[in-house]
Amino acid sequence: MIDADGRTSRVAKAVHAHSYQEKPRLQWAFYTYFSGLPVDGFETHIRAFPRFAAAATNDGLTIVVMGWPYAEARSYKADVEGNYYRTTTSTPD
């Protein structure tokens, strides 16, 4: 329940929940939506890193989610848009 609400959960704070079975962050993710992006179902592109997936959503939009090692989050955030688009063009298909 708490994990589904996120690391900064308002619910967890409100009920003074205690943490247990915590694990270190291993991956950092970023996502955005595109219109007019042809995706048939759910597509994944898994390799060393970065990894990404795309899925059709409602209103003709496609969500594209990308993940990097958490240790690289700071350098990625220095140029979010540039790194995001470089990742999408790094896979031929």
PAZARO-862110 format. One line per 10 residues: number of its first residue (from 0); their letters; for each residue x, y, z of N, C-alpha, C. Coordinates in steps of 0.02 Angstrom, whole numbers, padded with zeros to 5 digits. Layout:
<pts>
NUM> a> X,Y,Z,X,Y,Z,X,Y,Z  ...
</pts>
This chain:
<pts>
0> midadgrtsr> 00041,-00059,00000,00000,00000,00000,00043,00062,00000  00091,00067,00045,00132,00127,00049,00176,00133,-00012  00207,00077,-00033,00251,00080,-00091,00214,00103,-00153  00152,00083,-00160,00113,00103,-00218,00100,00178,-00218  00103,00209,-00159,00092,00281,-00152,00158,00320,-00160  00213,00286,-00165,00277,00319,-00177,00319,00330,-00115  00381,00349,-00126,00429,00360,-00072,00411,00419,-00028  00375,00467,-00056,00356,00527,-00018,00282,00524,-00003  00258,00466,00014,00187,00454,00025,00156,00498,00080  00103,00532,00062,00065,00571,00113,00030,00524,00160
10> vakavhahsy> 00008,00467,00134,-00026,00418,00176,00022,00392,00230  00083,00374,00209,00132,00348,00257,00147,00400,00311  00154,00463,00291,00167,00516,00340,00108,00525,00387  00047,00522,00360,-00013,00533,00401,-00022,00479,00454  -00003,00417,00438,-00013,00362,00486,00052,00344,00523  00105,00383,00510,00170,00372,00542,00195,00301,00530  00190,00279,00467,00211,00212,00449,00287,00204,00456  00307,00145,00477,00379,00129,00483,00402,00094,00420  00464,00107,00401,00493,00075,00342,00520,00006,00360  00514,-00040,00314,00543,-00106,00321,00556,-00134,00252
20> qekprlqwaf> 00601,-00180,00248,00621,-00212,00185,00639,-00161,00132  00672,-00107,00151,00693,-00057,00103,00749,-00082,00060  00749,-00062,-00002,00802,-00081,-00048,00828,-00017,-00080  00892,-00017,-00099,00919,00044,-00130,00889,00054,-00200  00886,00116,-00221,00863,00131,-00288,00914,00106,-00338  00892,00070,-00387,00937,00045,-00438,00924,00077,-00506  00864,00099,-00517,00847,00127,-00582,00809,00192,-00573  00820,00236,-00620,00785,00300,-00622,00746,00302,-00687  00684,00326,-00685,00643,00325,-00745,00614,00394,-00761  00599,00403,-00825,00568,00465,-00849,00519,00444,-00903
30> ytyfsglpvd> 00461,00477,-00906,00414,00461,-00959,00380,00523,-00985  00353,00516,-01045,00313,00569,-01075,00265,00537,-01126  00219,00577,-01150,00169,00553,-01197,00180,00585,-01265  00165,00547,-01318,00170,00571,-01386,00104,00557,-01422  00086,00600,-01468,00029,00586,-01511,00056,00566,-01579  00019,00524,-01614,00039,00503,-01681,00098,00455,-01683  00114,00423,-01628,00169,00375,-01626,00139,00305,-01634  00154,00271,-01689,00123,00206,-01702,00152,00151,-01659  00113,00128,-01611,00133,00073,-01567,00077,00022,-01567  00096,-00040,-01575,00047,-00094,-01575,00053,-00131,-01509
40> gfethirafp> 00011,-00114,-01462,00012,-00147,-01396,00066,-00117,-01351  00108,-00160,-01323,00161,-00140,-01277,00227,-00163,-01306  00272,-00116,-01318,00337,-00133,-01347,00392,-00116,-01297  00441,-00160,-01291,00497,-00147,-01247,00562,-00152,-01286  00610,-00114,-01264,00678,-00114,-01292,00725,-00122,-01232  00744,-00184,-01220,00785,-00199,-01162,00855,-00216,-01185  00902,-00181,-01158,00973,-00193,-01170,01008,-00172,-01106  01073,-00165,-01108,01108,-00146,-01046,01076,-00085,-01015  01083,-00028,-01040,01048,00034,-01020,01062,00085,-01073  01022,00131,-01086,00955,00139,-01057,00906,00089,-01087
50> rfaaaatndg> 00852,00079,-01051,00798,00036,-01073,00736,00078,-01083  00693,00057,-01129,00631,00094,-01134,00574,00051,-01160  00514,00075,-01148,00454,00040,-01169,00403,00092,-01193  00359,00069,-01237,00306,00112,-01263,00241,00074,-01263  00187,00109,-01247,00121,00078,-01247,00069,00129,-01268  00021,00105,-01307,-00035,00147,-01326,-00078,00161,-01264  -00101,00224,-01258,-00145,00242,-01203,-00210,00267,-01234  -00246,00309,-01199,-00308,00335,-01225,-00297,00399,-01266  -00349,00420,-01300,-00348,00482,-01339,-00293,00484,-01392  -00273,00426,-01417,-00223,00423,-01470,-00152,00438,-01446
60> ltivvmgwpy> -00140,00435,-01381,-00073,00450,-01354,-00035,00386,-01340  00030,00391,-01344,00076,00336,-01328,00122,00359,-01272  00128,00318,-01221,00175,00334,-01167,00241,00299,-01182  00296,00336,-01174,00362,00308,-01183,00399,00318,-01118  00418,00262,-01086,00452,00261,-01022,00524,00239,-01033  00571,00275,-01003,00642,00257,-01008,00672,00249,-00940  00721,00204,-00934,00753,00193,-00870,00828,00189,-00877  00863,00219,-00828,00936,00220,-00825,00957,00198,-00756  01020,00178,-00748,01044,00163,-00681,01037,00226,-00637  01017,00216,-00576,01006,00273,-00531,01070,00314,-00523
70> aearsykadv> 01127,00282,-00526,01191,00317,-00519,01202,00369,-00574  01167,00362,-00631,01173,00409,-00687,01119,00462,-00688  01076,00463,-00638,01019,00509,-00638,01041,00582,-00641  01091,00600,-00604,01112,00670,-00602,01137,00693,-00671  01178,00653,-00704,01203,00673,-00770,01146,00674,-00821  01099,00627,-00815,01042,00627,-00861,01001,00690,-00852  00988,00710,-00790,00946,00768,-00776,00978,00833,-00800  01042,00833,-00813,01076,00894,-00838,01050,00914,-00907  01024,00865,-00945,00996,00879,-01011,00941,00828,-01024  00886,00834,-00988,00832,00784,-00993,00807,00776,-01065
80> egnyyrttts> 00789,00830,-01097,00762,00825,-01164,00812,00795,-01213  00873,00819,-01212,00924,00792,-01257,00938,00719,-01246  00946,00699,-01183,00959,00629,-01167,00900,00584,-01185  00840,00609,-01173,00780,00571,-01190,00777,00557,-01265  00786,00608,-01305,00783,00599,-01378,00842,00560,-01405  00900,00567,-01376,00958,00526,-01398,00943,00453,-01385  00910,00438,-01330,00894,00368,-01315,00844,00341,-01366  00794,00380,-01384,00745,00355,-01432,00777,00342,-01500  00826,00380,-01519,00857,00370,-01585,00913,00318,-01583  00929,00292,-01524,00983,00243,-01519,00961,00172,-01537
90> tpd> 00896,00162,-01547,00871,00097,-01566,00844,00101,-01638  00872,00063,-01683,00853,00069,-01754,00779,00062,-01768  00746,00015,-01736,00675,00004,-01752,00632,00051,-01711
</pts>
